[in-house]
Amino acid sequence: MSDPRRAPLDGIRVLDLTRFIAGPYCTMLLADQGADVVKVEPPRGEDTRRIPPMLGPGVSGYFVRYNRSKRSVCLDMKSPAGLAAFRELVRGVDVLVENFRPGVLERMGLDWTALRQLNSRLVYCTITGFGYEDSPLRDRGAFTPVVEAMSGAVIHQERLDAPLVAGYPVGDIFPAALACAAISSALFRRERDGEGSRVDIAMYDAMLAMNERAIAMSAMLGRNILPGVRADIGSTPAEIFAARDGYVSIAVVGEDIWQRFCKAIDRPDWAQDETLGSGMLRGAAFDSTIQPGIHAWLSDKSADEAVELLTTAGVPSTALRLPLEVLESEQALARGMITRVGSPVGAAARVVASPIRFGAEPAPAPGPAPELGRHTVDVLRDWAGRDEAEIAALLDSGAARQAP
């Protein structure tokens, strides 16, 4: 049997200056694909090391979730010696990722021009709220609720007193995934021309892309198509309905599935009714006809029974699952999507694995999240070329820190 193939990013060196979610999730995806990701942290460590729930003394479950398979170097970049050591690290890496507000590295003398002078092959990726180039809001800070609202990607429903954000960090995770894709593309292009690239990812831009359907359809129809509100444009009924013991999500998209749906719920009259012959027409009749009919069909059925009938008929549907159910679901476990990540105190956290797969190749086994400064000496020696005396001087001065 031949040896297993190398991980796609094996041998790629990544400096990680990120914190919170968007940046760490991007570099986590890179680490999952084999990149050697070194997290550069200040003397007290990244802020998320102190966010609960705590798995043990000084070990945050929040931090462990997003920093698996990484190494940690502790540098005081506010000190001249620490900043000089960081510059030397930049010379020997492939990728630098950061998600500070624009200008933080620039004020350290590390703008794109300076970084290119240090390393012409560097792929430098920033993930910010509103981007660097051509951005009137460049200097404004943002977290996911802000970019979701500004991009129109919030949930509107009549029964809500006010619109809702998604409730999960889509404004972080989606930009992070796009950043990972952009970095991979930049590395591929570098193989052709030998030059690095500047990757400028804005969370706002990513959420506009996430909200593409509503924005594009609103432009075409001349009226607001709001996420969470029945759009009346071809996918009705497509929402969640109450069954006898739970909820069922049903997605009737297009006329072929509509015909199968009508047969599955024993409503041949709907299939023949020209007033229900399109998603827009069904949307107009949803409250008066469609919703009451579906509720009547579901009233004596369990969620699982309804899903079995619908999926057998070729209608996409599922019972609503809660997070603790997802952790044990056959589909998630079969796909290897639930994994365990170790921590410096030995406790393991169950987390979601990388969604990036390559055919039948086994999913990557994640390494533990690093202890603060655990790899400072190794990385300064191997990546920056510092000798033992130079490293000792950095440690003695407090410009660098090594875990005990």
N, C-alpha and C positions, 0 to 999 in steps of 0.2 A: 504494500500500500504506500502511495506517495505521501510525502509530508504535507500537512495542512498548509494552505496558503497563508502568507503573511497577512496581518491585519492591514486594511487599506492605507492607514496613515502611520504605519510602523516606521519609525525613524524620523518622523516630523517632530520638531521641538517647538513647543508653544509656551510663551510667557503669558500668564493669566493675571491681569491687574483688576479683575472684576469683583463685584459684590452684589448681594441681594439675589435676583433671579435671572434676569435676561442674560447677563454676561456669564455667570457661572453655569447656566444650563447650556449655553453654546459651547463652552470649553469642556463641559462634561460629555457632550455628544462627540467632540473631537477625541477625548480620552477613550471613550467607548470604542472608537474605531482605531485605537492603537497609538495615537499621538502621545508623546511624553509631555504632559502638561505640568508645568511648574507654577504653582500659585505663589505670587509675590505678595506678602502681607506686611503690614506695619507692625511695630513692636508689640502692640496689644492684640494683634490678629484682626481678621476681618470682622466687621460688626455682627455678622450673622452667627458667629461662634457663640454669642450670648443670647440668642433667641430661643425660647422654649418651643417644644418640649425638650427637656434635657435627658439624654440617655445615661448620663453619669456625670461625675464632677467635671465641669468645664467642657462637656461634649454636647453640642446642640444637635438635635435631630434635624432641625432646619438646615444647618451647615452640612451634615452628613448626606442629606438628600441630593444636594447639587454638586458635591465636591468629591465624589467617588473617583478612584483610580488616578488621583492627582498627587503631586508632591508639593511640599510647602517649604518656601524659603522666606525667612524673616529679615527684611531690610528696612532701615530707617532712611527713606528717600528724601527726608527733609535735611539730612546731614550730607555734607559734601562727599564724605567717604562712601556712604550708602548709595548716593546717586551715581557716583563714579562706578561702583560695582554693578549697578543696574545697567549703565551704559555698556559695560563690557559684556553683560549677558545678552544685550540686544544684538551685539555683533555676531553672535554664534547661533541665533535661533532662526526659525522659519516664519513664525507667526507671533504677533503681539495683539492681544485682545484686551480692551478696557471699556468700561461703561461709566466713567466719571462724567460730570457735566463738561461740555466743551471748554477747553482752555486750561484744564488742570495740568496736563503734561506740557502744554505750550509754555506755561509759566515756569516750568522746570527746565526750559530750553530743549524740550523734546517734541517739537512740532514735526509734521510729516517731512519737511525738508531736512531737518536735523537727523531724524531717524533714517532717512534714505542715505544720508552721508555715512552713518554708522554701518548700514547694511543695505546695499542696493537690492538684495533679493528678498527683503522683508515684506511679508503680507501684514499690513497694519489695519486692524478692524476696530472701529468704534461703534458702540451701540448706545445711542442717546435718545432723548425724548423726541427731538425734532430735527436731528441731523446737523451736519456741519455746513455743507455747501448750499447756497441759495435758500437759506432758511431764516426768515424774519424772526422766528422764535428760537433761534439757535441756543440762546443763553438761558432759556427757561427750563427748570427741572420738571420731571414728569415721572409718575408711576402709572401702572396699568389702568386704574380707574379714570385718570385724566385723559389718556390717549384714547381709551374706549369711547368716552363721552365726546371728545372733540372730533373723532372720526365718524360719529353717528352709529357706532356699533354697540348700542345698548338695547335692552329689551323693553319694548313698549307693549303693554297689554291693557285692555280696558279695565280689568279688575284691579289693576295696580294703582296706588295713589301717585306714584312717581316712577319714571323709568328705572330699570335695574341694570347694573353692570353684570357681567357674565357670572361672577362669583368664583371663578377660577382664573389664574393669571394669564389669560389668553394674550393680553397686551405685552407680556414678557416672553412666554413660551414661543409664540409664533415668530416674533422678531429674532429670537435666539436660533430657531430652526433655519430661518432665512440667512442669518449670519453664518451658520455652519455651512450651508450650501454655497454662499458667496466665497467663503474662505477656500473651500475645496476647489471651486472654479478658478480662483486666483492662483492656487498652487498648480493646477493643471496648465494654466496659461504660462506660468513661470517655467514649466518644463519646456515650453516651445521657444520663449524669447529670453529667458534668463533674468527677467526683471520682476521685482515685487510689485505690489499693488496697494492702493489705499481703498479700503472697504468702508463705506459710510452708510450704516444701517440706522434708520430712524424708527422708533417704536410707532410713531404716528403714521409714517408711510406704510408700515406693515399692517396696521389696523385698517387703513384705507383698502389695502389689498384683501384683507380678511372680510371686509364689508363690501366687496366688489358687487355682489348681486344687488344689494339694496341701492347702491349709488348708481350703477349702470341702468338698472330698470327704472329708477326714478327719473333719470335723464331721458330715457326713451319714452316713458309714459307721461312725463310732465306733471307727476304728482309724487308725493313721498311714499315710497315703499319701505315700511318700517320693520326692522328685525323684531320678531315676536308677534307681529300682527299678520293675520292671514293675508297673503299677498294677492290672491285671486288671479294668478297668472300661470296656472298649469299644474300646480301641485296641491290640489285640494281633493280630499282631506289628507293632510299631512301634519299631524300633531299628536298629542297625548290624550287618551281617553280613559275613563274609569271603568274597570271591569269589576267583577264581584268581590275580588280580594286584593286588588292592586290596580296598577296602571299599565296600559299598553300603548306603545308608540307605533303608529301606522303611517306609512309613507306611500301614498298613491300619487305617483308622478307619471303623468302621461295617460293617454287613452287606453293603451293595451292593459296596463295595470288596473285602470278603472273598471274595465270589463271583467277582469279576473276577480276584482274585489266584489263587485256586485254579485257574481256567482257564488263566491265564498260565503257571503252573508245572506244568501237566498233573497236577493232583491233584483230579480230580472226586470221588474218594472223600471228601476233606476237605469238599468243598462239601455233600455229602449227609449227613455225619456229625453227628447231633444233639448229640453230646458236644462238638462244636467250634462250636456254633451261636451263641455270644456271645463278646465280648471276655473276659469273666470266665472262661468255660469254657476258652477257648483259653489264657488265662494259666495256668490250673491244669495244662494239658497241654503247656505250652511246652517244658519241659526234656525230657519223655519223647517228645514227638511233633513239635511244630511246629519247634523249633530243628534237630533232626537232619534233618528233611525239607528245610528250606530250605538247610541246608549241603550236603546231597546234590545239590540242584538247582544250586547255585552252584559246585560243585566243579570243573566243566569249563568254566566261563564266565568271561570277563573282566568286570570291573565295568561297562564300557561296554556290552557285549553284554547283560548282565542288565538294565541300566537301559532299553535300547532295547525289550526284550521287555515289560518291566513298564509303561513309559509308554505304549506302543502299546496295551496292554490297559486303560489308564485307571487304573493303580495309581501313586500318587505315589512317586517314588523318585529317587535321584541317586547318582552316585559321590562318594565322599568327596574333597574338594579341599583342598589345602594352601595356605597364604597366598600363596606365590609363583605358584601356579597361578591363584588368584583374581585376582591383578593382571593377568593376561593373558586372563581368561575372556571369551568373546564376550558373555555376558549382562551382566557388569559394565561392559564397555566400551560396549556398545550403549546402556545406560541412563545413561552418563556418570557412573558411580559411582566411577571412578578419575580423579583430577585431580592437577595439580601446583601446589604452593604455593611461591612465591618466598621468599627470605630476605634479610636485610640484606647478606649477603656474596655474593649472586647465585646461590648454589647453590639448586636446586629439590628439593623432596621430593615423592615420590608418596604421596598420602594418599587416604583415602576421602572422597568428595564428600558434599554434603548429600543426605539421603534424601527431603527434602521437595520435591515436584514439583507443578506446576500444569498438567495436561493436556499439550498440545504445546508449551508455552512452553519455551524453551531453559533448561537448568540454569544457575544463576548461575556466572559465572567468578570464582573466588576471588582476592582480592588478596593481596599478600604479608603475612607476619607483620611487625610493626613493630620497628624498632630502638628501644632503650630511650630514651624521652624525645624521640623524633623530632618529635612534634607538640605539645610543651608550649606553645610560644609561640603557635601558631595557635589552640589550644583555649582558652587563657587569654584571648586577645584576643576570639575570636568567641563563646565560650560564657559566659565570666565577665565580659566587658566591661572587662577590665583594659587600661589604656593602656600605651604602650611604657615609660614611666618606671617604672610599677608592676611590670611584668613584669621589667624589668632589676633592680629592687630585690630581687624574689624570687629571681632567679638569682644575684645577688651574695651574698645571705645564705645560699644553700644550701637554702632552702625549696623551690626548684624546680630542675629540671635540664633542659637542652636538649641533645640529641645534637649533637656537633660538626658 
